[in-house]
Amino acid sequence: MNRLDEIVRKFPVRKSEEQKDSFLRWAQTIAGNAGIVARTEENGKHHNFVAGDPDTARVIFTAHYDTPANMILPNLIIPRNLPLFFLYQTFVVGLLLVASLGIAYGIFRLTGERRFALIGFFVVYYAFLILMLMGPANRNNVNDNTSGTATVLGLMETLPIEIRDNAAFILFDNEEKGKQGSKAFAKNHPAIKQNTMVINMDCVGVGNHMLFIAKNYARAFADYTLLEQNLSEQDGIIPHFYPSTGSMMNSDQSSFRRGVGVVACKRCPVVGYYTPNIHTRHDIFADEKNIEYLVESLGTFVKTIAEN
């Protein structure tokens, strides 16, 4: 059984404190069996899994392990079509406003009191927002972000022992609540926040276009050039490298100055690159081939930076 299937079977939801603790203990066992020192680092209220030594590593591979809330409408990822992305976000916000206004109007018709209607509007609107962030867990979260978690663990397990010191591995808590786990970690590790390249895997399981979206500070880094050189098209998976300017990937890499986000996408006319089904009951699939591609290619990248 591969790590992706094992996580789906053993830890289908990682949202409550008990569920997260159970998963973290298992992840530490995996690291220990691979001969890697790992720990759960408490950054405030956030429990981040840390394997290896991030303070001395040349590169840190990350993902978030927490489970998103279940939503009716998908959190559609459209990383390279900003007009369509903002149009979709406006559509979602518009639906929330219409629903809230409808309920407020119903309250006004029942009570005849505008103040009650106004209070009802704000209560309903913010209740919708809270449900989107902290509502009932989406039990179907194979791509978001079991795929990224499985990739980081797979890379951690397979990286040859002679080059392991060049890399560290972190699974962040509470990305779904506004990247809180990575923000807290970056605050507690200012040198890493400023200087270390952080490659973050989020939703890497669906689509044959593998996008690497990097901040300018990362793109100017010598090791980033080596990253580009060590990834090539294999088995139909095509890597693409884009700057964060003109892109939209809102995940944990944004907490670090030299952050690089990785997302797998499908592609179609007009829309361009997109990742469907995130935060919905339809998020039931991730292609193991994508994970194998990243584990192999990023492992070769670490070997290259160890030689330079």
KOLLO-175253 format. One record per residue (C-alpha): x, y, z; residue in one letter. Coordinates in Angstrom, 1 decimal. Example, Ala and Ser with C-alpha at 12.3 -4.5 7.8 and 13.67 -1.06 7.14 Angstrom:
<rs>
r px:12.3; py:-4.5; pz:7.8; r:A
r px:13.7; py:-1.1; pz:7.1; r:S
</rs>
This chain:
<rs>
r px:0.0; py:0.0; pz:0.0; r:M
r px:1.4; py:3.4; pz:-0.9; r:N
r px:1.4; py:6.3; pz:1.5; r:R
r px:-1.5; py:8.1; pz:-0.3; r:L
r px:-3.8; py:5.1; pz:0.1; r:D
r px:-2.6; py:4.5; pz:3.6; r:E
r px:-3.4; py:8.1; pz:4.8; r:I
r px:-6.8; py:7.9; pz:3.1; r:V
r px:-7.6; py:4.6; pz:4.9; r:R
r px:-6.2; py:5.4; pz:8.3; r:K
r px:-6.6; py:9.2; pz:8.6; r:F
r px:-9.4; py:10.2; pz:6.3; r:P
r px:-10.1; py:13.4; pz:8.4; r:V
r px:-7.4; py:15.4; pz:10.2; r:R
r px:-9.4; py:18.3; pz:11.7; r:K
r px:-10.0; py:17.7; pz:15.4; r:S
r px:-7.1; py:17.8; pz:17.9; r:E
r px:-7.4; py:14.1; pz:18.5; r:E
r px:-7.4; py:13.3; pz:14.8; r:Q
r px:-4.4; py:15.5; pz:14.2; r:K
r px:-2.5; py:14.0; pz:17.1; r:D
r px:-3.1; py:10.5; pz:15.9; r:S
r px:-1.8; py:11.4; pz:12.4; r:F
r px:1.2; py:13.2; pz:13.8; r:L
r px:2.2; py:10.2; pz:15.9; r:R
r px:2.0; py:8.0; pz:12.8; r:W
r px:4.1; py:10.4; pz:10.8; r:A
r px:6.8; py:10.5; pz:13.4; r:Q
r px:6.8; py:6.7; pz:13.4; r:T
r px:7.3; py:6.8; pz:9.6; r:I
r px:10.2; py:9.2; pz:10.0; r:A
r px:11.8; py:7.1; pz:12.8; r:G
r px:11.6; py:4.0; pz:10.6; r:N
r px:13.5; py:5.9; pz:7.9; r:A
r px:16.2; py:7.0; pz:10.4; r:G
r px:15.1; py:10.6; pz:10.5; r:I
r px:14.7; py:12.6; pz:13.6; r:V
r px:11.2; py:14.1; pz:13.7; r:A
r px:9.1; py:16.1; pz:16.1; r:R
r px:5.8; py:17.9; pz:16.6; r:T
r px:6.7; py:21.5; pz:17.0; r:E
r px:4.1; py:23.6; pz:18.8; r:E
r px:4.0; py:27.1; pz:17.3; r:N
r px:1.3; py:28.7; pz:19.4; r:G
r px:-1.9; py:26.7; pz:19.0; r:K
r px:-0.6; py:25.0; pz:15.8; r:H
r px:1.1; py:21.6; pz:15.7; r:H
r px:3.6; py:21.3; pz:12.8; r:N
r px:5.3; py:18.1; pz:11.9; r:F
r px:9.1; py:18.8; pz:11.5; r:V
r px:11.6; py:16.1; pz:10.2; r:A
r px:15.3; py:16.8; pz:9.7; r:G
r px:16.9; py:20.1; pz:10.6; r:D
r px:15.2; py:23.0; pz:8.9; r:P
r px:17.7; py:25.5; pz:10.3; r:D
r px:20.6; py:24.0; pz:8.3; r:T
r px:18.8; py:22.5; pz:5.3; r:A
r px:19.3; py:24.0; pz:1.8; r:R
r px:15.7; py:23.3; pz:0.9; r:V
r px:12.5; py:22.6; pz:2.9; r:I
r px:9.7; py:20.5; pz:1.4; r:F
r px:6.3; py:21.3; pz:2.9; r:T
r px:2.6; py:20.6; pz:2.7; r:A
r px:-0.4; py:21.1; pz:4.9; r:H
r px:-2.0; py:18.1; pz:6.6; r:Y
r px:-5.2; py:19.6; pz:8.0; r:D
r px:-8.5; py:18.8; pz:6.4; r:T
r px:-10.7; py:21.6; pz:4.9; r:P
r px:-14.3; py:22.2; pz:5.6; r:A
r px:-16.9; py:20.8; pz:3.3; r:N
r px:-18.4; py:23.2; pz:0.8; r:M
r px:-21.1; py:23.0; pz:-1.9; r:I
r px:-19.2; py:25.2; pz:-4.3; r:L
r px:-15.6; py:24.2; pz:-5.0; r:P
r px:-12.7; py:26.3; pz:-4.0; r:N
r px:-11.7; py:26.5; pz:-7.7; r:L
r px:-8.0; py:26.9; pz:-8.3; r:I
r px:-7.2; py:28.9; pz:-11.4; r:I
r px:-3.6; py:29.9; pz:-10.9; r:P
r px:-2.8; py:31.7; pz:-14.2; r:R
r px:-6.1; py:33.4; pz:-15.1; r:N
r px:-6.5; py:36.2; pz:-12.6; r:L
r px:-9.6; py:37.9; pz:-14.2; r:P
r px:-11.5; py:34.6; pz:-14.1; r:L
r px:-10.3; py:33.8; pz:-10.6; r:F
r px:-11.5; py:37.1; pz:-9.2; r:F
r px:-14.7; py:36.8; pz:-11.2; r:L
r px:-15.4; py:33.4; pz:-9.6; r:Y
r px:-14.6; py:34.8; pz:-6.1; r:Q
r px:-17.0; py:37.7; pz:-6.7; r:T
r px:-19.6; py:35.2; pz:-7.8; r:F
r px:-19.2; py:33.2; pz:-4.6; r:V
r px:-19.4; py:36.3; pz:-2.4; r:V
r px:-22.4; py:37.5; pz:-4.4; r:G
r px:-24.2; py:34.2; pz:-3.6; r:L
r px:-23.5; py:34.7; pz:0.1; r:L
r px:-24.8; py:38.2; pz:0.0; r:L
r px:-28.0; py:37.2; pz:-1.9; r:V
r px:-28.7; py:34.4; pz:0.5; r:A
r px:-28.1; py:36.7; pz:3.5; r:S
r px:-30.2; py:39.4; pz:2.1; r:L
r px:-33.0; py:37.0; pz:1.4; r:G
r px:-33.0; py:35.7; pz:5.0; r:I
r px:-32.9; py:39.4; pz:6.2; r:A
r px:-35.8; py:40.2; pz:4.1; r:Y
r px:-37.7; py:37.3; pz:5.5; r:G
r px:-37.0; py:38.5; pz:9.0; r:I
r px:-38.2; py:42.0; pz:8.1; r:F
r px:-41.5; py:40.6; pz:6.7; r:R
r px:-42.0; py:38.6; pz:9.8; r:L
r px:-41.1; py:41.3; pz:12.4; r:T
r px:-41.5; py:44.6; pz:10.6; r:G
r px:-38.3; py:45.7; pz:12.3; r:E
r px:-35.4; py:46.9; pz:10.1; r:R
r px:-32.9; py:46.5; pz:13.0; r:R
r px:-33.8; py:42.8; pz:13.4; r:F
r px:-33.4; py:42.4; pz:9.6; r:A
r px:-30.0; py:44.1; pz:9.7; r:L
r px:-28.8; py:42.0; pz:12.6; r:I
r px:-30.0; py:38.9; pz:10.9; r:G
r px:-28.1; py:39.8; pz:7.7; r:F
r px:-24.8; py:40.1; pz:9.5; r:F
r px:-25.3; py:37.0; pz:11.6; r:V
r px:-26.2; py:34.9; pz:8.6; r:V
r px:-23.4; py:36.3; pz:6.4; r:Y
r px:-20.7; py:35.8; pz:8.9; r:Y
r px:-22.1; py:32.4; pz:9.8; r:A
r px:-21.6; py:31.4; pz:6.1; r:F
r px:-18.0; py:32.6; pz:6.2; r:L
r px:-17.2; py:30.7; pz:9.4; r:I
r px:-18.7; py:27.5; pz:7.9; r:L
r px:-16.5; py:27.9; pz:4.9; r:M
r px:-13.4; py:28.1; pz:7.1; r:L
r px:-14.3; py:25.9; pz:10.1; r:M
r px:-17.4; py:24.0; pz:9.2; r:G
r px:-17.9; py:20.2; pz:9.2; r:P
r px:-14.8; py:18.4; pz:7.8; r:A
r px:-14.8; py:17.3; pz:4.2; r:N
r px:-14.2; py:13.6; pz:4.4; r:R
r px:-13.2; py:13.6; pz:0.8; r:N
r px:-9.9; py:15.4; pz:0.7; r:N
r px:-7.7; py:13.1; pz:-1.4; r:V
r px:-6.2; py:15.9; pz:-3.5; r:N
r px:-6.5; py:18.7; pz:-0.9; r:D
r px:-4.2; py:18.0; pz:0.7; r:N
r px:-3.6; py:14.3; pz:1.2; r:T
r px:-1.7; py:14.3; pz:-2.1; r:S
r px:0.8; py:16.9; pz:-0.9; r:G
r px:1.2; py:15.2; pz:2.5; r:T
r px:1.9; py:11.9; pz:0.8; r:A
r px:4.4; py:13.6; pz:-1.5; r:T
r px:6.4; py:15.1; pz:1.4; r:V
r px:6.4; py:11.8; pz:3.3; r:L
r px:7.4; py:9.9; pz:0.2; r:G
r px:10.3; py:12.2; pz:-0.5; r:L
r px:11.4; py:12.1; pz:3.2; r:M
r px:11.4; py:8.2; pz:3.1; r:E
r px:13.2; py:7.8; pz:-0.2; r:T
r px:15.9; py:10.5; pz:-0.1; r:L
r px:19.3; py:8.8; pz:0.1; r:P
r px:20.9; py:9.1; pz:3.6; r:I
r px:24.1; py:10.7; pz:2.2; r:E
r px:22.2; py:13.8; pz:1.0; r:I
r px:19.5; py:14.0; pz:3.6; r:R
r px:21.2; py:16.8; pz:5.5; r:D
r px:20.4; py:19.1; pz:2.6; r:N
r px:16.7; py:18.8; pz:3.1; r:A
r px:14.1; py:19.1; pz:5.8; r:A
r px:10.4; py:18.2; pz:5.7; r:F
r px:7.5; py:20.0; pz:7.4; r:I
r px:3.7; py:19.3; pz:7.4; r:L
r px:1.9; py:22.5; pz:8.5; r:F
r px:-1.2; py:22.7; pz:10.6; r:D
r px:-4.2; py:25.0; pz:10.0; r:N
r px:-3.5; py:26.1; pz:6.4; r:E
r px:-7.3; py:26.0; pz:5.9; r:E
r px:-7.8; py:28.6; pz:8.6; r:K
r px:-5.6; py:31.2; pz:6.8; r:G
r px:-2.1; py:29.5; pz:6.7; r:K
r px:-1.8; py:29.9; pz:10.5; r:Q
r px:0.5; py:27.0; pz:11.0; r:G
r px:3.1; py:28.2; pz:8.5; r:S
r px:2.8; py:31.8; pz:9.6; r:K
r px:3.5; py:30.8; pz:13.2; r:A
r px:6.4; py:28.6; pz:12.2; r:F
r px:7.9; py:31.5; pz:10.0; r:A
r px:7.5; py:33.9; pz:12.9; r:K
r px:9.4; py:31.5; pz:15.2; r:N
r px:12.1; py:30.9; pz:12.6; r:H
r px:13.0; py:34.3; pz:11.0; r:P
r px:16.2; py:33.1; pz:9.4; r:A
r px:14.2; py:30.3; pz:7.6; r:I
r px:11.5; py:32.8; pz:6.6; r:K
r px:14.0; py:35.1; pz:5.0; r:Q
r px:16.7; py:32.8; pz:3.6; r:N
r px:15.6; py:29.2; pz:2.9; r:T
r px:13.9; py:28.0; pz:-0.2; r:M
r px:10.6; py:26.4; pz:0.8; r:V
r px:8.9; py:24.2; pz:-1.8; r:I
r px:5.2; py:23.6; pz:-0.8; r:N
r px:3.0; py:20.9; pz:-2.3; r:M
r px:-0.7; py:21.7; pz:-2.3; r:D
r px:-3.2; py:19.8; pz:-4.4; r:C
r px:-0.6; py:17.9; pz:-6.6; r:V
r px:-2.8; py:14.9; pz:-7.4; r:G
r px:-5.1; py:15.9; pz:-10.3; r:V
r px:-3.9; py:17.0; pz:-13.7; r:G
r px:-0.8; py:16.4; pz:-15.8; r:N
r px:0.4; py:20.1; pz:-15.7; r:H
r px:2.7; py:20.6; pz:-12.7; r:M
r px:3.0; py:24.3; pz:-11.9; r:L
r px:5.8; py:25.7; pz:-9.9; r:F
r px:4.9; py:29.2; pz:-8.8; r:I
r px:7.8; py:31.1; pz:-7.1; r:A
r px:8.3; py:34.4; pz:-5.5; r:K
r px:10.9; py:36.7; pz:-7.1; r:N
r px:13.3; py:36.1; pz:-4.2; r:Y
r px:13.2; py:32.4; pz:-4.9; r:A
r px:13.5; py:32.8; pz:-8.6; r:R
r px:16.7; py:34.8; pz:-8.1; r:A
r px:18.2; py:32.1; pz:-5.9; r:F
r px:20.9; py:29.9; pz:-7.5; r:A
r px:19.2; py:26.7; pz:-6.3; r:D
r px:16.0; py:27.7; pz:-8.1; r:Y
r px:17.9; py:27.4; pz:-11.4; r:T
r px:18.9; py:23.9; pz:-10.5; r:L
r px:15.3; py:23.1; pz:-9.7; r:L
r px:14.2; py:24.2; pz:-13.2; r:E
r px:17.0; py:22.1; pz:-14.7; r:Q
r px:16.1; py:19.0; pz:-12.8; r:N
r px:12.4; py:18.8; pz:-13.8; r:L
r px:11.4; py:17.7; pz:-17.2; r:S
r px:8.4; py:16.1; pz:-18.9; r:E
r px:8.0; py:12.5; pz:-17.9; r:Q
r px:5.1; py:10.1; pz:-18.5; r:D
r px:2.9; py:12.9; pz:-19.8; r:G
r px:3.5; py:15.1; pz:-16.7; r:I
r px:4.7; py:18.6; pz:-17.8; r:I
r px:6.4; py:21.0; pz:-15.4; r:P
r px:5.8; py:24.7; pz:-15.8; r:H
r px:7.6; py:27.5; pz:-14.0; r:F
r px:5.9; py:30.8; pz:-13.3; r:Y
r px:6.5; py:33.9; pz:-11.1; r:P
r px:4.1; py:34.7; pz:-8.3; r:S
r px:3.4; py:37.9; pz:-10.1; r:T
r px:0.5; py:37.2; pz:-12.4; r:G
r px:-0.3; py:34.0; pz:-10.6; r:S
r px:-2.6; py:33.0; pz:-7.8; r:M
r px:-1.7; py:30.2; pz:-5.4; r:M
r px:-2.8; py:30.9; pz:-1.9; r:N
r px:-1.0; py:28.4; pz:0.2; r:S
r px:1.8; py:28.0; pz:2.8; r:D
r px:4.7; py:29.0; pz:0.6; r:Q
r px:3.5; py:32.6; pz:0.8; r:S
r px:4.6; py:32.7; pz:4.4; r:S
r px:8.3; py:32.5; pz:3.3; r:F
r px:10.3; py:35.0; pz:1.2; r:R
r px:11.8; py:32.2; pz:-0.9; r:R
r px:8.6; py:30.3; pz:-1.2; r:G
r px:7.7; py:28.0; pz:-4.2; r:V
r px:4.2; py:26.6; pz:-4.6; r:G
r px:3.5; py:23.4; pz:-6.5; r:V
r px:0.0; py:22.6; pz:-7.8; r:V
r px:-1.2; py:20.1; pz:-10.4; r:A
r px:-3.7; py:21.3; pz:-12.9; r:C
r px:-5.8; py:20.3; pz:-15.8; r:K
r px:-5.9; py:22.6; pz:-18.8; r:R
r px:-8.7; py:23.8; pz:-21.1; r:C
r px:-9.3; py:26.7; pz:-23.5; r:P
r px:-10.4; py:30.0; pz:-22.0; r:V
r px:-9.9; py:28.9; pz:-18.4; r:V
r px:-6.3; py:27.7; pz:-18.9; r:G
r px:-4.9; py:25.8; pz:-15.9; r:Y
r px:-7.4; py:24.7; pz:-13.3; r:Y
r px:-7.9; py:22.3; pz:-10.4; r:T
r px:-11.4; py:21.1; pz:-9.7; r:P
r px:-13.4; py:19.7; pz:-6.8; r:N
r px:-11.4; py:21.2; pz:-4.0; r:I
r px:-13.4; py:21.4; pz:-0.7; r:H
r px:-16.2; py:19.3; pz:-2.0; r:T
r px:-17.4; py:15.7; pz:-1.7; r:R
r px:-16.0; py:15.1; pz:-5.2; r:H
r px:-12.4; py:15.4; pz:-4.1; r:D
r px:-12.0; py:11.6; pz:-4.1; r:I
r px:-9.0; py:11.0; pz:-6.4; r:F
r px:-5.3; py:11.7; pz:-6.7; r:A
r px:-3.0; py:10.2; pz:-9.3; r:D
r px:-0.1; py:8.3; pz:-7.7; r:E
r px:1.9; py:8.9; pz:-10.8; r:K
r px:2.0; py:12.6; pz:-9.9; r:N
r px:3.3; py:11.8; pz:-6.5; r:I
r px:6.0; py:9.5; pz:-7.9; r:E
r px:7.0; py:12.1; pz:-10.4; r:Y
r px:7.5; py:14.7; pz:-7.7; r:L
r px:9.3; py:12.4; pz:-5.3; r:V
r px:11.7; py:11.2; pz:-8.1; r:E
r px:12.3; py:14.7; pz:-9.6; r:S
r px:12.7; py:16.5; pz:-6.3; r:L
r px:15.0; py:13.8; pz:-5.0; r:G
r px:17.2; py:14.3; pz:-8.1; r:T
r px:17.1; py:18.1; pz:-7.4; r:F
r px:18.4; py:17.5; pz:-3.8; r:V
r px:21.2; py:15.4; pz:-5.1; r:K
r px:22.2; py:18.1; pz:-7.5; r:T
r px:22.3; py:20.9; pz:-4.9; r:I
r px:24.3; py:18.5; pz:-2.6; r:A
r px:26.9; py:18.3; pz:-5.4; r:E
r px:27.1; py:22.1; pz:-5.9; r:N
</rs>
